[in-house]
């Protein structure tokens, strides 16, 4: 048997690394320590499971645990928690049931993921107050929705990805929804234009959206009865706290492994941490942002899978950079497609040394004469000095989710707005106008930039 790779955490980054390392170096022993029962699952599908569009929780599993063990020869240990790391001795303290033992390693990957943020709100420990980040939390929310009579009101604390998707899921189950967002618009990283359009769509679908509202506590004698904010009190029957996620870094931090400015584990271009032969990848680790060149924490599924695979290749003998990230994301909000990439925050861009200029346009998703089209709202940001593309957000009923990838490609290749404008994109009346909305946005922004 060759050297040993130990992986802490059995989801996207961890299992990608384990599979790649074993495939490229079959003689290497690969041990995965996963404290839960689930591995390699798509948490992004949980809102659709709660909504009843996905029948079984098991359907979210990409590769069952037994396949890793039997087909990929990975020593996968579920129900097994790594409680400490000793970088000097190259050992991990492992607890499973009543047993504690030491697991040695030659290389170690920390892929402990993230945890749901619990904001300073009184009453989060009450029954029928939920989060949604794990398979177990998805099962609990689904059970609540299944038992609901249709007369209940659910409060959603947070207007981000999960909050928006779960608002649709709850309405799909016949529940009333009150959404509370402390910022001035929902989906803050997508910009105010997208936030306003999404909020209007939520309202049209029967969801009361309270922006600029701070939640203070959740009240009730027996369970949940009311949510109290800085603007008053609202009767509710349950609450979903969707305030985002934070990197799960305790086991690394306790071992003396350096954290970055974002609070996630600091890594280099190959996912290496401050400890020798210890790597970090996925939602617990920082990555380099393609726009600023600075460390960033953007917990997304592809980011984790890609970084884990790169670490697996490096450990197996082929040094592979984990790559940069642009923060490209998309989501569904009832009949809307919503997407973003890069950075739209002018303050953050200026702090990184850019002089951002932004333009917003509305363009049709299809040729004007072809039936069935819809408008797409696009905000595109460029740098006044270099002309470089810095970010974009889009919203519309069709043609958004994949168009954002064009801008993401431009950002990761440091293209200018003019270069984006002159891309040779496809055209046919059922799919877009002659001048694709991306090209039109670039043309307008280029004029604003004087390029």
TIVEXFI-214759 format. One record per residue (C-alpha): x, y, z; residue number from 0. Coordinates in steps of 0.001 Angstrom, whole numbers, plus 500000, padded with zeros to 6 digits. Example, Ala and Ser with C-alpha at 12.3 -4.5 7.8 and 13.67 -1.06 7.14 Angstrom:
<nuzas>
{nuza {512300 495500 507800} 0},
{nuza {513670 498940 507140} 1},
</nuzas>
This chain:
<nuzas>
{nuza {500000 500000 500000} 0},
{nuza {501251 503487 499111} 1},
{nuza {500898 506722 501033} 2},
{nuza {497645 507698 502742} 3},
{nuza {495355 510598 501874} 4},
{nuza {492856 511368 504630} 5},
{nuza {489853 513503 503755} 6},
{nuza {487733 515193 506414} 7},
{nuza {484247 515667 504982} 8},
{nuza {482432 513548 502434} 9},
{nuza {480510 515936 500235} 10},
{nuza {481453 517764 497022} 11},
{nuza {485103 518709 497543} 12},
{nuza {485976 515711 499690} 13},
{nuza {484556 513008 497454} 14},
{nuza {485866 514689 494286} 15},
{nuza {489355 514710 495787} 16},
{nuza {489089 511133 497039} 17},
{nuza {487900 509820 493675} 18},
{nuza {490512 511716 491656} 19},
{nuza {493401 510730 493932} 20},
{nuza {492409 507059 493867} 21},
{nuza {491881 507069 490115} 22},
{nuza {495261 508683 489369} 23},
{nuza {497197 506802 492051} 24},
{nuza {495481 503413 492624} 25},
{nuza {498125 502292 495099} 26},
{nuza {497376 505166 497460} 27},
{nuza {495167 504522 500489} 28},
{nuza {492310 507034 500575} 29},
{nuza {490340 507413 503804} 30},
{nuza {487281 509665 504042} 31},
{nuza {485919 510638 507470} 32},
{nuza {482296 511813 507292} 33},
{nuza {480442 512512 510501} 34},
{nuza {476989 512175 508952} 35},
{nuza {475277 509385 507037} 36},
{nuza {475108 511165 503661} 37},
{nuza {477905 511721 501147} 38},
{nuza {478105 513262 497687} 39},
{nuza {474685 514880 497773} 40},
{nuza {473223 517961 496126} 41},
{nuza {472065 520291 498900} 42},
{nuza {471023 522758 496184} 43},
{nuza {468120 520427 495405} 44},
{nuza {466639 520536 498913} 45},
{nuza {464104 523345 498198} 46},
{nuza {462690 521288 495331} 47},
{nuza {462480 518245 497584} 48},
{nuza {460530 520255 500159} 49},
{nuza {458292 521547 497364} 50},
{nuza {457561 517918 496358} 51},
{nuza {459066 518245 492890} 52},
{nuza {461663 515635 493896} 53},
{nuza {460084 512519 495330} 54},
{nuza {462827 511023 497507} 55},
{nuza {465612 512541 499533} 56},
{nuza {467888 509804 498192} 57},
{nuza {467424 511202 494693} 58},
{nuza {469739 514082 495662} 59},
{nuza {472660 511693 496153} 60},
{nuza {475012 511754 493161} 61},
{nuza {476989 508624 494078} 62},
{nuza {475877 506298 496901} 63},
{nuza {478378 505512 499661} 64},
{nuza {478638 501834 498692} 65},
{nuza {479831 502744 495205} 66},
{nuza {482744 504687 496627} 67},
{nuza {483647 501689 498776} 68},
{nuza {483015 498878 496298} 69},
{nuza {483773 500422 492906} 70},
{nuza {486297 503159 493722} 71},
{nuza {488126 501411 496572} 72},
{nuza {487768 504416 498880} 73},
{nuza {487797 503702 502622} 74},
{nuza {484690 505753 503349} 75},
{nuza {483741 505900 507016} 76},
{nuza {480356 507496 507706} 77},
{nuza {479193 508301 511224} 78},
{nuza {482843 509136 511919} 79},
{nuza {483942 512572 513105} 80},
{nuza {487409 514091 512947} 81},
{nuza {487708 515998 516214} 82},
{nuza {491335 517154 516078} 83},
{nuza {494332 517454 513751} 84},
{nuza {497959 517176 514846} 85},
{nuza {500047 518511 511924} 86},
{nuza {503336 517687 513678} 87},
{nuza {502468 514030 514207} 88},
{nuza {500448 513872 510973} 89},
{nuza {497472 512406 512789} 90},
{nuza {493746 513014 512983} 91},
{nuza {491799 512195 516134} 92},
{nuza {488688 510304 515104} 93},
{nuza {485527 509570 517079} 94},
{nuza {482938 507022 516024} 95},
{nuza {480322 505908 518497} 96},
{nuza {482124 505203 521792} 97},
{nuza {485487 504684 520111} 98},
{nuza {488270 507248 519685} 99},
{nuza {491419 506511 517700} 100},
{nuza {494254 508158 515795} 101},
{nuza {494338 508078 511985} 102},
{nuza {497721 508831 510427} 103},
{nuza {498105 510596 507086} 104},
{nuza {500720 511553 504543} 105},
{nuza {498417 514142 502970} 106},
{nuza {495280 515618 504532} 107},
{nuza {492361 517448 502956} 108},
{nuza {490066 519511 505163} 109},
{nuza {486716 519745 503382} 110},
{nuza {484440 520374 506342} 111},
{nuza {482035 522547 504377} 112},
{nuza {479913 525318 505864} 113},
{nuza {477183 525672 508449} 114},
{nuza {473984 527670 508480} 115},
{nuza {474410 531052 510152} 116},
{nuza {472313 531563 513256} 117},
{nuza {471912 535330 513646} 118},
{nuza {471464 536908 517105} 119},
{nuza {467721 536371 517246} 120},
{nuza {465988 535228 520418} 121},
{nuza {463916 532061 520132} 122},
{nuza {465874 530181 517471} 123},
{nuza {465745 527081 519684} 124},
{nuza {461951 526831 519511} 125},
{nuza {460186 523955 517809} 126},
{nuza {459254 524708 514195} 127},
{nuza {462226 527031 513677} 128},
{nuza {464228 525539 510826} 129},
{nuza {467380 526014 508795} 130},
{nuza {468081 524358 505436} 131},
{nuza {471629 523248 504752} 132},
{nuza {471864 519506 505392} 133},
{nuza {469922 516478 504262} 134},
{nuza {468555 516091 507797} 135},
{nuza {467288 519680 507836} 136},
{nuza {465646 519078 504454} 137},
{nuza {463884 516014 505797} 138},
{nuza {462616 517983 508790} 139},
{nuza {461268 520812 506625} 140},
{nuza {459591 518352 504270} 141},
{nuza {457910 516627 507235} 142},
{nuza {456587 519990 508433} 143},
{nuza {455228 520862 504986} 144},
{nuza {453638 517412 504654} 145},
{nuza {451798 517807 507955} 146},
{nuza {450702 521405 507380} 147},
{nuza {446993 521984 506768} 148},
{nuza {447481 524914 504412} 149},
{nuza {446355 527504 506948} 150},
{nuza {449845 528099 508364} 151},
{nuza {452095 531102 507876} 152},
{nuza {455853 530620 507590} 153},
{nuza {458333 533429 508162} 154},
{nuza {461537 533374 506140} 155},
{nuza {464412 535291 507704} 156},
{nuza {466704 536228 504829} 157},
{nuza {466176 537127 501185} 158},
{nuza {469126 535276 499663} 159},
{nuza {469307 532140 497521} 160},
{nuza {467694 529754 499997} 161},
{nuza {465113 532268 501125} 162},
{nuza {463912 532959 497578} 163},
{nuza {463818 529290 496577} 164},
{nuza {462041 528270 499771} 165},
{nuza {459464 531030 499399} 166},
{nuza {458441 529395 496141} 167},
{nuza {458532 525940 497745} 168},
{nuza {456288 526958 500648} 169},
{nuza {453802 528669 498342} 170},
{nuza {453813 525530 496222} 171},
{nuza {452736 523613 499341} 172},
{nuza {449878 526060 499979} 173},
{nuza {451496 527942 502877} 174},
{nuza {451438 531690 503423} 175},
{nuza {454870 533304 503493} 176},
{nuza {456276 536418 505160} 177},
{nuza {459857 537253 504100} 178},
{nuza {462113 539493 506203} 179},
{nuza {465354 540918 504788} 180},
{nuza {467504 543348 506777} 181},
{nuza {469057 544898 503645} 182},
{nuza {467219 547298 501383} 183},
{nuza {466542 544679 498725} 184},
{nuza {466545 540913 498376} 185},
{nuza {469438 539100 496672} 186},
{nuza {471897 541792 497679} 187},
{nuza {474902 540478 495650} 188},
{nuza {472784 540636 492475} 189},
{nuza {472270 544396 492670} 190},
{nuza {469237 546599 493249} 191},
{nuza {467714 546153 489770} 192},
{nuza {467473 542391 490124} 193},
{nuza {466411 542680 493764} 194},
{nuza {463489 544951 492901} 195},
{nuza {462289 542737 490046} 196},
{nuza {462477 539576 492151} 197},
{nuza {460639 541232 495062} 198},
{nuza {457838 542305 492732} 199},
{nuza {457531 538728 491471} 200},
{nuza {457412 537380 495025} 201},
{nuza {454652 539840 495885} 202},
{nuza {452654 538867 492792} 203},
{nuza {452833 535267 493970} 204},
{nuza {451371 536052 497377} 205},
{nuza {454540 536564 499425} 206},
{nuza {454795 539577 501702} 207},
{nuza {458334 540964 501411} 208},
{nuza {459649 543138 504249} 209},
{nuza {462994 544699 503272} 210},
{nuza {465056 546946 505501} 211},
{nuza {463625 545013 508434} 212},
{nuza {465590 543644 511383} 213},
{nuza {464227 540506 513091} 214},
{nuza {464720 540637 516858} 215},
{nuza {463045 537515 518220} 216},
{nuza {460653 534650 517624} 217},
{nuza {457959 534371 520292} 218},
{nuza {455582 531679 521443} 219},
{nuza {454441 529783 524512} 220},
{nuza {454219 526409 522844} 221},
{nuza {456378 526532 519733} 222},
{nuza {456221 529483 517350} 223},
{nuza {453467 532099 517478} 224},
{nuza {454949 535404 516335} 225},
{nuza {458000 537066 514836} 226},
{nuza {459041 540413 516309} 227},
{nuza {460957 542950 514187} 228},
{nuza {462039 546552 514549} 229},
{nuza {458848 547462 512708} 230},
{nuza {456318 545437 514637} 231},
{nuza {455011 541948 515292} 232},
{nuza {453616 539355 512846} 233},
{nuza {451706 536184 513716} 234},
{nuza {453389 533068 512280} 235},
{nuza {453325 529307 512779} 236},
{nuza {456911 528425 511769} 237},
{nuza {460137 530102 510702} 238},
{nuza {462970 529311 508334} 239},
{nuza {466232 531077 509125} 240},
{nuza {468021 531536 505798} 241},
{nuza {470693 534041 506773} 242},
{nuza {473486 532456 504748} 243},
{nuza {476330 530141 505685} 244},
{nuza {479699 530420 507408} 245},
{nuza {482761 528218 506809} 246},
{nuza {483090 525302 509234} 247},
{nuza {486697 525763 510380} 248},
{nuza {486911 524780 514058} 249},
{nuza {488956 521602 513608} 250},
{nuza {491437 523427 511356} 251},
{nuza {491684 526557 513475} 252},
{nuza {492242 524535 516661} 253},
{nuza {495130 522776 514926} 254},
{nuza {496804 526130 514273} 255},
{nuza {495984 526221 510559} 256},
{nuza {495722 529815 509367} 257},
{nuza {492396 531384 508493} 258},
{nuza {492080 534155 505936} 259},
{nuza {490436 537561 506179} 260},
{nuza {487089 536062 505161} 261},
{nuza {487094 533655 508101} 262},
{nuza {487594 530659 505832} 263},
{nuza {490795 528596 505686} 264},
{nuza {493587 530408 503850} 265},
{nuza {494983 528467 500886} 266},
{nuza {497434 528968 498026} 267},
{nuza {496836 528361 494324} 268},
{nuza {496945 524595 494879} 269},
{nuza {494686 524484 497923} 270},
{nuza {497612 524122 500333} 271},
{nuza {497157 525513 503840} 272},
{nuza {499740 526874 506284} 273},
{nuza {500339 523326 507593} 274},
{nuza {502645 521032 505628} 275},
{nuza {500824 518572 503351} 276},
{nuza {497442 519808 504587} 277},
{nuza {494994 521092 501973} 278},
{nuza {491570 522725 502216} 279},
{nuza {488821 522892 499606} 280},
{nuza {485131 523571 499315} 281},
{nuza {482887 525742 501453} 282},
{nuza {485416 525886 504320} 283},
{nuza {488220 527351 502180} 284},
{nuza {489094 530616 500503} 285},
{nuza {489629 530890 496761} 286},
{nuza {491123 533650 494619} 287},
{nuza {488562 535956 493035} 288},
{nuza {489024 536369 489283} 289},
{nuza {488169 540079 489375} 290},
{nuza {490153 541330 492366} 291},
{nuza {492860 538678 492569} 292},
{nuza {492191 538665 496306} 293},
{nuza {491030 535846 498606} 294},
{nuza {487276 535363 498641} 295},
{nuza {484775 532990 500187} 296},
{nuza {481998 532083 497746} 297},
{nuza {480444 528739 498753} 298},
{nuza {479083 527224 495542} 299},
{nuza {478789 523638 494332} 300},
{nuza {480998 523812 491239} 301},
{nuza {483679 525702 493163} 302},
{nuza {483859 522891 495712} 303},
{nuza {483844 520062 493167} 304},
{nuza {486492 521696 491002} 305},
{nuza {488814 522532 493897} 306},
{nuza {488485 519039 495366} 307},
{nuza {489302 517414 492061} 308},
{nuza {492384 519638 491673} 309},
{nuza {493635 518724 495154} 310},
{nuza {493147 515041 494356} 311},
{nuza {495258 515414 491228} 312},
{nuza {497977 517297 493117} 313},
{nuza {498175 514687 495856} 314},
{nuza {498375 511955 493227} 315},
{nuza {501441 513584 491679} 316},
{nuza {500132 516059 489094} 317},
{nuza {500214 519569 490652} 318},
{nuza {496959 521212 489586} 319},
{nuza {495806 524722 490537} 320},
{nuza {492348 524947 492062} 321},
{nuza {491610 527892 489760} 322},
{nuza {489980 531250 490297} 323},
{nuza {486329 531953 490928} 324},
{nuza {483987 534589 489538} 325},
{nuza {481101 533834 491896} 326},
{nuza {478845 532824 489020} 327},
{nuza {475414 531797 490270} 328},
{nuza {471855 531387 489092} 329},
{nuza {468522 530607 490716} 330},
{nuza {464828 530285 489941} 331},
{nuza {462260 532628 491458} 332},
{nuza {458832 531419 490289} 333},
{nuza {458793 532268 486552} 334},
{nuza {462045 534227 486701} 335},
{nuza {465596 533164 485943} 336},
{nuza {468103 535159 487982} 337},
{nuza {471892 535148 487534} 338},
{nuza {475066 536981 488429} 339},
{nuza {478845 536796 487998} 340},
{nuza {481860 538860 489022} 341},
{nuza {481349 541898 491254} 342},
{nuza {478718 544634 491112} 343},
{nuza {479480 546323 494439} 344},
{nuza {481066 549673 493567} 345},
{nuza {482605 550140 497006} 346},
{nuza {484296 546756 496915} 347},
{nuza {485511 547324 493364} 348},
{nuza {486967 550727 494198} 349},
{nuza {488729 549215 497224} 350},
{nuza {490322 546722 494817} 351},
{nuza {491676 549538 492658} 352},
{nuza {489027 549741 489935} 353},
{nuza {486978 552681 488682} 354},
{nuza {483655 550912 488078} 355},
{nuza {481061 552121 485586} 356},
{nuza {477684 550404 485421} 357},
{nuza {474931 550338 482845} 358},
{nuza {471525 548640 482828} 359},
{nuza {469523 547724 479760} 360},
{nuza {466360 545822 478879} 361},
{nuza {466439 543635 475773} 362},
{nuza {464229 540878 474313} 363},
{nuza {465133 537221 474827} 364},
{nuza {464087 536382 471229} 365},
{nuza {463744 538202 467919} 366},
{nuza {460962 540787 468308} 367},
{nuza {458756 539064 465743} 368},
{nuza {459116 535552 467184} 369},
{nuza {456353 534662 469668} 370},
{nuza {456920 533725 473268} 371},
{nuza {459824 535973 474157} 372},
{nuza {460305 538037 477288} 373},
{nuza {462438 540951 478349} 374},
{nuza {465798 540438 480037} 375},
{nuza {467139 543092 482399} 376},
{nuza {470940 543201 482390} 377},
{nuza {473325 545205 484523} 378},
{nuza {476913 545159 483266} 379},
{nuza {479898 546660 485089} 380},
{nuza {483243 547617 483563} 381},
{nuza {486427 549423 484607} 382},
{nuza {486824 552976 483313} 383},
{nuza {490608 552715 483130} 384},
{nuza {491229 549324 481561} 385},
{nuza {487844 548703 479977} 386},
{nuza {487811 545284 481652} 387},
{nuza {484540 543461 482342} 388},
{nuza {484009 543316 486129} 389},
{nuza {480553 541871 486723} 390},
{nuza {476992 541355 485571} 391},
{nuza {473557 540473 486819} 392},
{nuza {470490 539446 484833} 393},
{nuza {466838 538658 485388} 394},
{nuza {464082 537549 483026} 395},
{nuza {461622 534784 482288} 396},
{nuza {463909 532980 479840} 397},
{nuza {467406 533010 478393} 398},
{nuza {469165 534199 481540} 399},
{nuza {470613 531144 483281} 400},
{nuza {473048 530247 480494} 401},
{nuza {473724 533731 479119} 402},
{nuza {475502 534606 482352} 403},
{nuza {478151 532039 481435} 404},
{nuza {479293 534223 478529} 405},
{nuza {480100 537067 480909} 406},
{nuza {481720 534664 483394} 407},
{nuza {484017 533481 480615} 408},
{nuza {484876 537069 479745} 409},
{nuza {485694 537860 483375} 410},
{nuza {487911 534830 483900} 411},
{nuza {489827 535675 480735} 412},
{nuza {490155 539366 481715} 413},
{nuza {488395 540481 478554} 414},
{nuza {487477 544088 477926} 415},
{nuza {483947 545331 477348} 416},
{nuza {484842 545925 473693} 417},
{nuza {486080 542361 473303} 418},
{nuza {482838 541122 474852} 419},
{nuza {480829 543278 472447} 420},
{nuza {482523 541671 469443} 421},
{nuza {482114 538031 470451} 422},
{nuza {480641 535934 467652} 423},
{nuza {477594 534596 469507} 424},
{nuza {474962 532374 467956} 425},
{nuza {471711 533732 466549} 426},
{nuza {468348 532331 465568} 427},
{nuza {464946 534011 466096} 428},
{nuza {463637 531434 468641} 429},
{nuza {466687 531958 470863} 430},
{nuza {467581 535621 470627} 431},
{nuza {467715 538780 468534} 432},
{nuza {470516 539390 466040} 433},
{nuza {472332 541431 468661} 434},
{nuza {472282 539182 471694} 435},
{nuza {471324 541052 474908} 436},
{nuza {474867 540468 476191} 437},
{nuza {476317 542195 473125} 438},
{nuza {473845 545053 473427} 439},
{nuza {474738 545608 477078} 440},
{nuza {478444 545590 476197} 441},
{nuza {477836 548042 473343} 442},
{nuza {476037 550487 475644} 443},
{nuza {478596 550125 478442} 444},
{nuza {481433 550544 475952} 445},
{nuza {479930 553861 474882} 446},
{nuza {479627 554939 478522} 447},
{nuza {483263 554023 479065} 448},
{nuza {484324 555876 475930} 449},
{nuza {485873 552708 474541} 450},
</nuzas>
